[in-house]
Amino acid sequence: MTARRTAPASGRVYRVAELIDADPDRVRQAVRSLPGRVRPIVAEVPAGVLLTLEVRLPWWDRRARRTALVRLSRTLRNIERRTQRRTVVAAALIVDRKVLVAQRAMPPQLAGQWEFPGGKVERGETRAAALMRECCEELGCQVAVGPELGRGPLADRAELVLFHVSLLPGSPQPRALENQDVRWLSARELEGLDWVGSNGRYVTEVTARL
């Protein structure tokens, strides 16, 4: 009698995972339409949503591992495109009852207008980490990120989130590394600024801290 080697009944499992900045409920809704053979795992983490897709192929399915992983990756990217959000973080940096504001240099249509300094959250970053990085790159200073002061939509479908931040002990003073100018202003001085987009809507929340 000749013995035959058989593969395990459970077959082979392939999976891909990616940390995406997306609304968890939208991701859960999107994965409901996946084929039954694809098992999604949606986990909320501080930096966004960790989305894992896995497929179990029977032992007799001889499709190459690379083919299976490419298809899973393509599916994951499609879900990310449909559900991703773009988050912009901004700093209300307050010292001695004054807040720091920055005057934009670029793009040309915004040059000369004022905003609370900050920038986009990159893949894999928490909002606090993104704001600390942006303050270092844009202002040359180190900050501690405090409570959220407000949030709202931007014109390009992104979300702006404003945080109360403070300078860390020993940090250099903020300076204009990527802007035309930076200024420390009082509550009264904030009222007359030509603000970028929706930045001006948070003046009330900021002045309450001054």
N, C-alpha and C positions, 0 to 999 in steps of 0.2 A: 504494500500500500504506500502511495506517495503522499507525503504531508504537504499541505499548501499554507503559505503564510497569508494571514488575513490582517487587514488593518483594524484598529479599534472601532467598535460600533459607533463611538461618539464622533468620529471623523476629525477634521482639522478646523481650528478656530483662528480666524484672522481678524485683527482689529486695528483701527486708527483712532487717534484722539487729538483734539485741538482745544486750546483755550481761546474763546472768542468773547468779544465785547458785544453782548446781545441780551435782549430781554428774555429771561427764563421762560415766561409763559408763551412767548412767540416760538421759542425753540421747541417746547413741548408740543405745541400745536403742529409745527412743521413735521416733526418726526412721526406723527400719527399716520401720515400718508406713505411711509416707507413700506416696502415689501415685507411680508411676514418673516422672511429668512434673515432680515437685518434687524439686529437687536440694538436699540439706542439706550444709552445711559446718560442722563442729564444731571449734572451736579453743579449747584450754585457755590461759587467760591468768591473770596473778596475781589479778585481781579476780573470777574466776569462769570462765564459759564464754561465748565469743562464738559465738552461733548465727546462721547465715545460711541463709535459704531463698530459692531462686530458681526461677523457672519460665520456660521458653522457649515462647512461643506462636508458632505458624506464621503466616506473613504473611497468610493468609486469615482468621484468627481476629480478628474485629473487636470483641471485648469491650473495654470501656473500661479504660484504664490504672488508674483508681481501683478498679474492681471487682476486677481481678487483685491489686492491692496489699492491698485489704481482706481478701480471702480468705487471702492469705499471712500477713498480720498475725494473723488469727484463728487460723490453724494454729499459728503461733509461740506465741501466748499460751496455747493449749491445752497445748502441750508444756511450757511453763514451769510451768503449774499442776500438771502431773503429776510434774515432776522437781525442782521448786525445793526448796531447803533454807533454813532460817532459822538464821543463825549469830550467836551472841552472843559478843563478845570481852570479856575481863576482864583487869585489870591487877594483877599482884603488884608494887606499887611499893615498892621496898626502899631504905632509907637508914639507915646506921649500925646495921645488924643489926636493924632493925625494919621491919615492913611496914604499909602503910596499908590500913585497912578502913573501909567506909562502912556506916552504919546507915540502912536504908530508911525513907522517909517515906510512900511510896505503892507499891502499892495498900494499902487498909486491912488486908487479910489478911497482908501482909508487913511492915507498919510495925513498926519496932523490931528487926527481924532484921538480921543483918550479912552483908555480901558483899564480894567484891573488886570495886572499881568498874569500870564498863564499860557496854556497851550493844550494840544491834543493829548489824550491818553493813548499810549501805544499798546500794541498787543502784549498781553501778559503783565501789564502794570496795574496796580491798584490806583485809585484816584489820588490818594495821598502821595504815593511814590512818584506819580507823574507830576504833581504840583511841586514837590521838592526838586525834581530834576529840572523842570522848567524855570524855577526861580534861580537855580544855580547857573543854567545856561543863559538866561535872559538878563539876570540882574547881578550875577556873580556873588550871591549870598546863600546862606544856609538857613532854612526855616523849619519850624515845627508846625504841623498842620493841625488846626483845631476843629471846632464844630462847623457844620454846613450852615451857611446863612441863607441860601436860596438857590433855586434852579428854575430853568425855563428853556423853551425851544429857541433855536437860532433859525435864521432864514434858510440855511442849507440843510435843514432837517436834523441838525446835530442838537445835542443838549448841552447847555452851559450850567456848570455847578460851581457856585462861589463858596469859598471856605474862608474862615477867619484864621489867619496864620500870624506867627510871631517869629522874630529873629532869634536864632539860637545864640547862646552865649559865645562870644569870640568870633562871631560871623563878621565878615567884611560888610561895610555899608553898601546897600544896593546902588548900582550905577547902570547907566544906559548902555548895554552891550549890543542890543539888537533894536533899540528904539531911538527915536529922535531925542527924547528927553524923559526923565522921570522926576516927579515932584511929590513932596509931602504936603498934603492939603488938609485944611480943617473942614468941618461939616459945612460951613457957609460957602467955602470955595468950591465944593463939589457941585453945587447947584447950577453954576453957570457954564459947565464944560460941554463941549461938543463931543458926545459919547459915541463910541463904536456900537452900532446895532443895539442890542438889548442890555448892554452894560448899565445904562442909566437907570434901569428899573430897580436896581438893587441899592440905590443911594440911601433910601430910608433904612434898610436893614443895616447898612454899614454905619451910618451916622448914629444909630442907636448904640453902637459899640464905642463911639468916640467920647 
